[in-house]
């Protein structure tokens, strides 16, 4: 019966205390039980889920079940913008390359051209990486906006960090302009988190 409860909790790991109770009932490390007794943090939630998954054992799925690969659709406008920048960088680099090999050019000018070509090459590599990330994940690299985060553990981690930052900002009058934004983010996360 406990195994069924364990699988049900792993399917939707919302209640940390219930998961910690399951871990205590099904056995396991006393060190982890002490960690879970301290309360929920982003780290303790990750450890709890990992340990309960180990206790649950491997989940066998029927061989005929094939899960489709979900590839997010990138924003066409952002992708087009990246490709336009990429083309402009490559065009400028090609033009500078032709000038670099021209006869009668001074060494100082040649050095400036070479430095610009190197900078453009770095920019091309960065744009190619951003394009690959956009195609693979449907968004540009970087932190996910709070309104787009759905993972409760990540939301709790961000909430803890924002509350700590708010306390620091309140002590610094020169940073008072940051408070409304912090308060808005804290309120948004509290609305998104399930009630405990």
N, C-alpha and C positions, 0 to 999 in steps of 0.2 A: 504494500500500500504506500509506503514511504517513497518507493522508487517512482510511482505514478505522480506523487506530489512534487517530487524533485523535478521530473520532466515538465510538469505543468509550470513550476516556478521558472525554469530555464526558458520556457517558451515566452514568458512575459515577466522578466525579473524586475518588478516594480518595488515590492516591499522588501527592503534590506533586512529588517528584523526577522521576517519570516524565513528568508534565505539563510540567515545566520543560525536560526533555530534548527532548520533542516540539517545544516552542516554539523551542529552539535549532536543531533540525534543519530546521524548516519556515521558518526565517528570521524576521526581525522586528527590533525595536529592540534595540540593544546596551544601552541604558539599562535596559530591562526585563530583559534577560538578567542584568545585574549585580544587579538587585533580587532576581531569583529565586535567584541564586547565594548570597545572604545567608541563605537558609533560609526556612522557612515561618512566616508570621504571618497573622493574619486578613486584613490588608490585601493582602499579597502573593498570597494564595490568591484573593481576589476579582479582583485584576488579572490573574492568570494565567488564570482561567476566562474573563474577559471577552476577553482577547487571543486565546485559543485559539478562542473562539466566532467572533471576527472572521475568523481564519484559515480556519475551517471553512466560513464563508459561510452564507447563509440556508438553512434547512432547509425544503424544500418538502414539504407533506403533501398527500395526495390530497384533492380537494374534497369527496368524500362522507364523509370522516371528520369526525364531529362529536363533540367531547369534551363530556361532560355537565358542567354546572356543579356542583361539589361545594360545598354549603353546609353547614357544620357545624351540628348540632342544638344549640341552646342548652339549658342546664340549666333545666328547667321550674321548679324551686324558686327558683332565682336570679332568673329572669325574673318570676315571680309576686311575689317580694319587692320587686323594683325597681318593679313596677307598683303595688304597695300603697303604697310610699313616695311615688310620684308622685301617686297619688290623694290621700293625706293632705296633701301640700304644696299641691296645687291647692285642696282643700277649705278649708284654713286661709287661703290667700290670698284666696279668694272671700269668706270670712267677714269678714276684716279689711277688705276693700274696702268691704263694706257699712257697717262701723263708721266708716270714714274719711269717708264722705259724710254721716254722721248730723249733725243739727243740735245745737248747744250743746256741741260737743266743743272742749276747749282746744287751742291751737296746739302745745303741747309733746307732748300725747298724740297729736295728728294726725301730728307729725313721727316719733314712735316707731312708729306704725302704718305710715307710709310707708317707714321704714327696714326694718321687718320684711317688708313686701310686696316690697321690692327684694331682700332676702336670699332670700325664698322663690322669687322669679322666677329668681334665679341657681341655686338648688337644683333647680328644675324643669328648667332648661336642661341642667344637669349630668346629671340622671337620664335625660333624653331621649337625651343623647349616649351614656351607658352602655348604655341599652336598644338603641340602634341598633348599637353595637359588639357587643353580646352576640348580637343576631340575625344580624349579618353574619359574625362570627368564631367564635361558639360559646363565647366566654369574655368576661369583663369586661376592660376595658383595663388595661394595666399590664405589667410584665415577666413573661415566661413562666417558670414554675418550671423549675429545672434538670432535674428528672426528665422533663419534657415536651419538652425540646429534643432534636431528632434531627439537626440539621445539624452535621456534624463541624467545620466552620469556626467556628461559633458556640460549640461546646463547647470548642474549643482557645482561643478568645478569652477565654471565662470562666475556663478553667483558668489561663491566664497571669495574669489579673487576681487570681484567688484566691491564687495562689502569692505574688504581690507583696504582697497585703494581709496574708497570713499572716506574711511576714517583718517587716512593720511592726508587726503586733499583738504578735509575740514580743518586740519591744523595749520594749513598753509594758505593764508589769505590771498597771496598772489595767484593761487590756482583755483580760486572760487568760481571762475567761469566754467570749469570742468564739471562742477557738481550737478547741474541740470541733466547733462548727458548721462552721467553715471546713474542718477536716480531713475531716468527713463529706462536704461538697460536693466537695472535691478528689478523694476516693476514689470518689464516685459518678461524676464525670466521667471519671476514668481507667478505670473499668469500662465506661463507655458508648463510649469512643473505640476505634476499631479499632487493633489492634496494628500497629506500624510495623516 
